[in-house]
Amino acid sequence: MDDYPGALGWLYSLMPAHFDLKLERVRAALEAWGHPERAFPSVIVAGTNGKGSTAHFLSEGMAAFGWRVGTFTSPHLHRFGERIRVGGEPLSEAATVAFAQKLRREMETGHLPALSFFEATTLMALETFRRAQVDWAVLEVGLGGRLDATNAVDAELAILTEVGLDHQAYLGPTLRHIAKEKAAVCRPGKPFLVGASAQRVQTVAQAFAQRIGAHCALIGRDFHVQREGSELTLRVAASWVRDQEALGSRAPRGHLSAQVREATEASPLDLSRALAWRALLHLGAGESPERLKRATQAVARATWAGRFEWHHAGHHAVLLDGAHNPQGASALRAYLETHPNFRAAPQRTLIFGAMRDKDPGSLLAIVGSLFDRIVLLPLPLSRSASASDLLEAAAETCKEACVSVASEPEEALAEVLGPARAGDSSRVTSSVSGALQSQGTEDSNHLVVAAGSLFVMAAVRACLLKLTSDPPVAS
C-alpha cells in the first residue's frame, strides 16, 4: 500500500456488502484521534436530491467571506480527492496514501475500530480540515442522516434538501420514515433549514425540530424562491435577496433573453442556490450590502459538475445529469421539457445506465419516452444493472425508441457523436450547470443526454472531456 492505487484499493476494500448504520464506530474513532471535528464549526446537509450542490454552493459563498472552508461530499465523479476539499482544492494523492497507511496500521493494532469505507473517509475529511485550520466545514450526509457517520459531528447549522423514496431497505418504507431519519441531523437550539417542498416531509421535519427544540425554517413559509426569466430571487420574510446580473450569467434555465420576464418554475439547482443563500444569511451575509453582494454573486456563479451540465460537440448538444432515482429523473424530465435545446432538437438520444437496486425500469418509465433513441450502457460494477436487465427495462417502457447496447462509454459516445468527435475533447465546449451560452440551439441537430446513474454519467463525462478517473465506488 505504498502507492496511490494500493491505497485506493485498500480503502475500497472497506466497502461493506451491507450497510451497518450506527455511530458507535465513528465516535470511537473521533475520540481516538482527539476529536478533530471540535476544531471548527460545521454545517451538515442531508436530503435525497440536491444535497451535494447545496453543500458546494454554500462552500463557495462562505469562501467569498474570506473564510477557509473544508467541504466533504460524495461520491466522487473522477478522483477520490474530490470528496475532501479545502479552499476548493481536492485531497492530494500523497495525503490519501498517508491517511490510508495510518488508518490501516491503527485499525490492525486496535487503536481504531474496524471502520467502513464511508466512516474512514469521514474521519479523513475531519482530520484534514483540522490540520488545514479551516474556519468552517460543510458536510454532506452519505446515507440517511440519524445514523450517518457525518451526524457524529455536532453541527451549528443543519440543512434538509428535497426528500424522496431512496435506500428504503435502510431508511424505512415510506416518505415519512425517510424524512424522519434525515431530519435527525438538526440539533437543539440551532437552526434547521428545510428546503423539501413536500408537505409530508415538512410536517415530519417541523415536528422533529419542535420535539428537540431546533429552530426550523421551511421553504414556502419562512423563505421563498422565485425565478423570473434570467433572475432568481430569494425572499425571506419581508426582504428580498437578489442579484440579476450575477444570476443571469449562470442562469440554469439559459437561452432566455434579457427581455423574457415570465415567471418559471425554479429548477433543482435554483433550490440549491436558494438554500445556500438562506444559510449564508444566517451566517452573516446580510451584515453589510457589500458582504451580501459577495455572497450572492459567489453562489450565483458557482457550478456543480454532473447536474444539468451542458457541453457542445459539433452539432450535438450534450447534457450530463445523474438522475439516479425517481425524484432526480422527474426533475430531469421537467427541465428538458421546458429547455430550448430539447424543443429545438430533431433528434434526441439517451445514454442510459443504472444500478440494479435503483430499478432501471422506473427511471426509464419517467424519462425514456422523451427520446427517439436509447443507448444502454452497463458498467463493470457489481451493483450495475446488466445489459439484459437494461434491455428488459427498455422493452417494457420505451417501445417507440430505437434501442442498442454499448459495452463501454467510448463506444456509446462514438455511436451517437461519431468516432472523430467522441475522441476529440478539443471540439467540446462547456457550460457547467448552465445553458450553452456561446452556442444557439439553431445549430444543434442532435440532443444527447447521459443519465440514470451518477457512475454512468461520470464515465461518459470522463470520456467526453478526456479526464483521468479513479475507479468509482458503487455504494
matplotlib code that plots the C-alpha trace (Angstrom):
import matplotlib.pyplot as plt

x = [0.0, 2.9, 1.4, -1.9, -3.6, -2.7, -4.1, -7.4, -7.6, -7.4, -9.9, -12.3, -12.0, -13.7, -16.9, -19.4, -21.7, -24.5, -24.6, -24.4, -25.6, -24.5, -22.5, -20.5, -17.6, -17.1, -17.5, -14.8, -12.5, -13.0, -12.2, -9.1, -7.9, -8.5, -11.9, -10.8, -14.5, -14.3, -11.6, -14.1, -17.8, -19.7, -22.8, -24.5, -26.5, -29.0, -31.6, -32.2, -31.5, -29.7, -27.5, -24.2, -24.9, -26.2, -23.1, -20.9, -22.8, -22.7, -19.0, -18.4, -20.5, -18.6, -15.3, -16.5, -16.5, -12.8, -13.2, -11.2, -13.7, -13.5, -16.1, -16.9, -19.2, -19.8, -19.5, -16.6, -17.1, -13.5, -10.9, -11.1, -9.8, -12.9, -14.6, -12.4, -11.6, -10.0, -10.5, -11.8, -8.6, -9.1, -7.1, -3.8, -2.8, 0.1, -2.3, -4.6, -1.8, -0.6, -4.1, -4.7, -1.4, -2.3, -5.8, -4.7, -2.0, -4.3, -7.2, -4.9, -3.4, -6.9, -6.3, -9.2, -12.3, -12.9, -14.3, -16.4, -15.3, -17.5, -16.6, -12.9, -13.4, -15.3, -12.5, -10.0, -12.0, -12.4, -8.7, -7.8, -9.9, -8.3, -4.8, -5.8, -7.2, -10.5, -12.9, -15.9, -16.7, -19.6, -20.5, -22.8, -24.6, -23.9, -26.9, -29.9, -28.9, -29.6, -27.0, -24.8, -21.1, -21.3, -24.0, -21.4, -20.5, -22.4, -23.2, -24.0, -26.5, -28.5, -30.0, -32.5, -32.9, -35.6, -36.5, -37.8, -38.0, -34.5, -32.5, -35.8, -34.1, -32.1, -34.2, -37.8, -40.6, -42.4, -41.5, -42.4, -39.8, -37.1, -37.9, -37.6, -34.2, -32.9, -34.4, -32.4, -29.3, -30.8, -29.7, -31.4, -31.3, -29.7, -31.2, -32.7, -33.4, -35.8, -35.8, -38.0, -41.3, -43.5, -46.0, -45.5, -41.8, -42.2, -44.7, -42.2, -39.2, -41.1, -42.4, -38.9, -37.5, -40.1, -39.6, -35.9, -36.0, -34.3, -35.2, -37.0, -37.4, -39.5, -39.3, -42.6, -43.4, -40.3, -38.4, -39.3, -37.5, -38.8, -37.4, -38.4, -36.6, -32.8, -33.3, -33.5, -34.8, -34.8, -37.4, -37.0, -39.9, -40.3, -36.9, -35.6, -32.1, -31.4, -28.6, -29.9, -26.5, -24.7, -27.5, -28.1, -24.5, -25.2, -28.9, -29.7, -32.6, -30.4, -31.3, -33.8, -33.2, -33.0, -36.5, -38.1, -39.7, -42.3, -42.1, -40.9, -40.7, -37.5, -35.1, -33.4, -30.2, -32.3, -33.5, -29.9, -28.8, -31.7, -30.8, -27.2, -28.3, -30.6, -27.8, -25.4, -27.9, -27.8, -24.0, -24.0, -24.2, -26.7, -24.4, -23.5, -24.5, -21.0, -20.9, -24.3, -23.3, -20.2, -22.1, -24.9, -22.6, -20.4, -23.4, -24.8, -21.6, -20.8, -21.2, -21.8, -20.5, -22.9, -26.1, -27.8, -24.3, -24.2, -21.5, -21.4, -19.7, -20.0, -23.7, -24.5, -25.8, -24.8, -26.4, -24.9, -27.2, -27.1, -30.9, -30.2, -33.6, -37.2, -37.1, -34.0, -35.4, -38.6, -36.6, -34.6, -37.8, -39.3, -36.1, -35.8, -39.5, -39.0, -35.5, -34.9, -32.3, -34.9, -37.6, -35.3, -33.7, -35.0, -33.0, -32.9, -30.7, -30.4, -27.3, -28.7, -27.4, -28.4, -27.6, -29.6, -31.0, -32.3, -35.0, -33.9, -37.4, -38.9, -36.3, -36.8, -40.6, -40.1, -37.6, -37.5, -40.4, -38.7, -36.1, -36.1, -33.0, -31.6, -28.1, -27.9, -24.6, -24.0, -20.9, -18.4, -19.5, -21.1, -24.2, -24.7, -27.7, -26.6, -27.2, -30.1, -31.6, -31.4, -32.8, -35.7, -36.5, -36.3, -38.6, -41.2, -41.1, -39.6, -41.4, -41.2, -37.5, -34.6, -32.6, -29.0, -26.3, -22.8, -20.1, -18.2, -18.5, -16.3, -18.5, -21.6, -20.3, -18.9, -22.3, -24.1, -21.4, -19.3, -15.8, -14.0, -15.9, -16.1, -12.3, -11.5, -12.2, -10.8, -14.1, -16.1, -17.2, -18.8, -21.2, -21.3, -24.7, -26.0, -27.1, -24.8, -24.3, -21.9, -23.9, -27.5, -29.9, -30.4, -27.1, -27.7, -29.4, -28.9, -29.6, -27.6, -28.4, -26.4, -28.4, -29.7, -26.7, -24.0, -21.5, -22.7, -22.9, -19.3, -18.0, -19.4, -18.2, -14.6, -14.7, -16.2, -13.7, -10.7, -10.3, -8.3, -10.5, -10.0, -12.2, -15.7, -17.1, -20.5, -22.1]
y = [0.0, 2.3, 3.9, 5.6, 2.7, 0.4, 3.0, 3.3, -0.5, -0.8, 2.0, 0.4, -2.9, -1.4, -1.1, -3.4, -5.8, -4.4, -1.2, -1.5, 2.0, 3.1, 5.9, 4.0, 3.2, 6.7, 8.2, 5.9, 6.8, 10.5, 10.1, 8.1, 10.9, 13.6, 14.9, 16.7, 17.7, 20.0, 22.2, 24.1, 24.8, 22.7, 22.8, 19.5, 18.9, 16.0, 15.0, 12.7, 15.1, 18.4, 18.0, 17.9, 21.0, 22.8, 21.9, 23.1, 26.4, 27.1, 26.5, 28.9, 31.6, 31.1, 31.4, 34.7, 36.0, 35.2, 32.1, 28.9, 26.2, 22.4, 20.6, 16.9, 15.4, 12.0, 10.2, 11.4, 11.8, 11.2, 11.4, 10.2, 13.5, 15.4, 14.1, 16.1, 19.7, 22.6, 26.0, 24.1, 22.1, 18.3, 16.0, 15.1, 11.6, 11.8, 12.7, 9.9, 7.4, 8.7, 8.5, 5.0, 3.8, 5.4, 4.0, 0.5, 0.5, 1.8, -0.5, -3.5, -2.7, -1.9, 1.8, 2.4, 0.2, -1.6, 1.3, 1.1, 3.0, 6.0, 6.1, 6.1, 8.7, 10.9, 10.6, 11.5, 14.6, 15.9, 15.4, 17.1, 20.1, 20.3, 20.2, 22.9, 25.0, 25.7, 28.3, 26.2, 22.7, 21.8, 18.1, 16.3, 13.3, 10.0, 7.9, 8.9, 11.2, 9.9, 7.1, 8.5, 9.0, 12.8, 13.0, 12.3, 16.0, 18.5, 20.8, 24.5, 24.6, 21.8, 21.8, 19.4, 19.4, 17.5, 14.1, 11.2, 7.4, 6.0, 3.5, 2.2, -1.0, 1.1, 4.2, 2.8, 2.0, 5.4, 9.0, 9.7, 7.2, 8.5, 12.2, 11.4, 9.7, 12.7, 15.4, 13.9, 15.9, 19.0, 20.0, 21.5, 25.3, 25.5, 26.5, 23.9, 25.0, 22.7, 23.0, 20.0, 21.1, 18.0, 18.8, 15.3, 15.9, 19.4, 18.1, 15.4, 17.8, 20.5, 18.0, 16.6, 20.1, 21.1, 18.0, 18.6, 22.4, 23.2, 26.4, 25.2, 27.4, 26.0, 26.8, 28.2, 29.5, 31.2, 31.7, 31.6, 31.2, 32.6, 32.6, 35.3, 35.0, 35.1, 36.4, 34.2, 35.7, 34.6, 36.2, 35.9, 37.5, 41.0, 41.3, 40.1, 38.9, 39.2, 39.9, 39.9, 40.5, 37.7, 35.2, 36.0, 34.9, 31.4, 31.0, 27.3, 27.8, 29.6, 30.8, 33.2, 36.7, 39.7, 40.7, 37.5, 38.3, 35.5, 33.5, 29.9, 27.1, 27.0, 24.2, 21.9, 23.9, 27.1, 25.5, 24.6, 28.1, 29.4, 27.1, 28.2, 31.9, 31.3, 29.6, 32.5, 35.0, 33.1, 33.2, 36.9, 37.7, 40.5, 42.4, 44.8, 45.4, 44.6, 41.3, 40.4, 41.1, 39.0, 36.0, 36.4, 36.5, 33.7, 31.3, 32.5, 31.9, 28.5, 25.4, 21.7, 19.2, 16.5, 18.3, 19.9, 20.2, 21.2, 20.6, 21.2, 18.8, 19.9, 20.0, 17.9, 19.4, 17.0, 17.1, 15.3, 14.6, 11.7, 11.4, 8.2, 8.0, 8.7, 12.2, 13.1, 11.6, 13.6, 16.7, 15.9, 15.4, 18.7, 20.5, 19.1, 19.7, 23.5, 23.8, 25.3, 22.6, 19.9, 21.7, 22.5, 19.2, 17.0, 14.0, 13.0, 10.3, 9.0, 7.2, 5.3, 3.0, 2.4, 0.5, -2.7, -1.6, 1.7, -0.1, 0.9, 0.4, 3.0, 5.6, 4.8, 5.0, 8.6, 9.9, 7.2, 8.5, 11.8, 10.1, 8.7, 6.6, 4.9, 3.6, 1.3, 1.4, -1.3, -0.7, -3.3, -2.7, -5.3, -3.1, -2.2, -3.4, -5.9, -5.4, -7.9, -6.1, -2.8, -4.3, -5.8, -2.5, -0.6, -3.2, -2.5, 1.2, 2.6, 0.7, 3.5, 4.2, 2.6, 0.7, -0.5, -1.6, -0.2, -2.1, 1.0, 4.8, 5.3, 3.1, 4.8, 8.3, 7.1, 5.7, 9.0, 11.6, 9.8, 8.4, 11.6, 13.8, 11.2, 11.0, 14.7, 16.8, 19.9, 20.0, 20.1, 23.5, 23.5, 25.4, 23.6, 23.8, 26.3, 26.7, 26.7, 30.4, 30.6, 28.3, 28.8, 25.9, 26.6, 24.9, 21.8, 19.0, 16.3, 16.3, 13.7, 13.1, 10.8, 9.9, 7.2, 6.8, 9.0, 6.4, 6.2, 10.0, 10.3, 7.6, 9.4, 12.8, 11.4, 10.0, 13.2, 15.5, 13.1, 13.2, 10.8, 8.9, 6.7, 3.6, 4.5, 3.3, 1.8, 2.3]
z = [0.0, -0.7, -3.8, -4.7, -6.5, -3.5, -1.0, -3.0, -3.3, 0.5, 1.2, -1.3, 0.4, 3.4, 1.5, 3.3, 1.4, 3.6, 5.5, 9.2, 10.2, 13.6, 15.2, 17.8, 15.5, 14.1, 17.6, 19.0, 16.0, 16.6, 20.2, 19.3, 17.0, 19.6, 18.2, 15.1, 14.5, 17.5, 16.0, 13.7, 13.4, 10.8, 8.6, 7.8, 4.6, 4.4, 1.7, -1.2, -4.1, -4.2, -1.1, -3.0, -5.0, -1.9, 0.1, -2.8, -3.4, 0.3, 0.5, -2.4, -0.6, 2.6, 0.8, -0.5, 3.1, 3.2, 5.2, 4.7, 4.1, 4.1, 2.1, 2.3, -0.4, -2.0, -4.3, -6.4, -10.1, -11.3, -8.5, -4.9, -3.6, -4.9, -1.7, 0.6, -0.4, 1.4, -0.3, -3.3, -3.7, -3.6, -1.3, -2.9, -3.8, -1.3, 1.5, 0.5, 0.7, 4.1, 5.5, 4.2, 5.8, 9.1, 9.1, 8.2, 10.8, 13.6, 12.7, 12.7, 16.1, 17.6, 18.1, 15.8, 15.4, 12.1, 10.0, 6.9, 3.7, 4.4, 8.1, 7.3, 4.6, 7.1, 9.6, 6.9, 6.0, 9.5, 10.3, 7.0, 8.0, 11.5, 10.0, 7.5, 10.3, 8.4, 9.6, 8.7, 7.3, 5.2, 5.4, 3.0, 4.6, 2.9, 3.6, 5.7, 8.5, 12.0, 11.8, 9.1, 10.1, 9.5, 12.1, 14.8, 14.4, 16.4, 13.5, 14.1, 11.2, 9.5, 6.1, 4.6, 0.8, -1.2, 0.2, -1.9, -1.8, -1.8, 0.2, 1.7, 2.9, 5.4, 6.0, 6.1, 3.6, 3.4, 2.8, 6.5, 7.7, 5.4, 6.3, 10.0, 9.5, 7.5, 9.8, 12.7, 11.6, 13.3, 16.8, 19.9, 19.9, 16.5, 13.0, 10.7, 7.1, 5.3, 1.5, 0.9, -0.7, 0.0, 2.7, 4.3, 4.6, 6.0, 8.6, 9.8, 9.8, 11.7, 14.3, 14.8, 15.2, 17.7, 19.7, 20.2, 20.2, 16.9, 15.1, 11.9, 8.8, 6.0, 2.3, 1.1, 4.6, 6.0, 2.8, -0.8, -4.2, -7.4, -10.9, -13.4, -16.7, -16.0, -12.5, -9.4, -6.2, -2.6, -0.3, 3.5, 5.5, 4.0, 2.4, -1.0, -1.8, -5.5, -8.0, -11.6, -13.3, -11.5, -11.7, -15.4, -16.1, -14.8, -15.0, -15.2, -17.5, -20.0, -23.5, -22.0, -23.4, -21.2, -22.3, -21.1, -17.8, -17.3, -14.1, -14.5, -12.1, -10.1, -11.1, -8.6, -8.9, -8.2, -5.0, -4.0, -4.6, -2.5, 0.4, 0.2, 0.3, 3.2, 5.1, 4.3, 5.6, 8.9, 8.8, 8.5, 4.8, 5.4, 7.8, 5.1, 1.4, 0.2, 2.2, 0.9, -2.7, -2.5, -1.1, -3.6, -6.6, -5.4, -5.1, -8.4, -10.3, -8.6, -10.7, -9.9, -12.3, -13.4, -12.6, -15.7, -17.2, -20.9, -23.4, -27.2, -29.5, -33.1, -33.9, -30.8, -27.5, -24.7, -21.3, -18.3, -15.3, -12.8, -12.4, -10.4, -8.6, -9.5, -8.0, -10.0, -13.1, -12.7, -12.3, -15.4, -17.4, -16.2, -17.0, -20.5, -21.4, -20.9, -22.3, -25.8, -26.6, -26.1, -28.0, -31.0, -31.4, -34.2, -32.8, -29.1, -27.8, -24.2, -23.0, -20.0, -17.4, -13.8, -10.7, -10.2, -6.9, -8.4, -10.5, -14.1, -15.4, -13.1, -14.3, -17.9, -17.4, -16.4, -19.0, -21.8, -23.7, -24.4, -26.7, -30.2, -29.5, -26.3, -26.0, -22.9, -21.0, -18.4, -16.3, -14.9, -11.3, -9.0, -8.5, -12.1, -14.0, -16.7, -20.4, -20.2, -17.2, -19.1, -22.3, -20.4, -18.8, -22.1, -23.8, -21.2, -21.1, -24.3, -27.1, -29.6, -29.3, -31.2, -28.5, -28.6, -26.2, -25.8, -23.9, -22.8, -22.7, -25.7, -27.8, -26.6, -27.4, -30.8, -31.6, -31.0, -31.8, -34.4, -33.8, -34.5, -32.1, -29.4, -29.3, -29.6, -26.5, -28.2, -30.1, -26.9, -25.4, -22.0, -19.8, -16.5, -14.7, -17.3, -20.8, -23.9, -23.8, -26.7, -28.9, -30.1, -30.4, -34.1, -35.0, -32.8, -34.7, -32.0, -28.3, -26.3, -22.6, -20.3, -17.2, -15.0, -12.7, -11.3, -12.2, -15.8, -16.1, -14.7, -17.1, -20.1, -18.8, -18.4, -21.9, -23.4, -21.7, -21.7, -17.9, -15.8, -13.4, -10.3, -10.1, -8.8, -5.5, -6.4, -3.0]

ax = plt.figure().add_subplot(projection="3d")
ax.plot(x, y, z, "-o")
ax.set_aspect("equal")
plt.show()
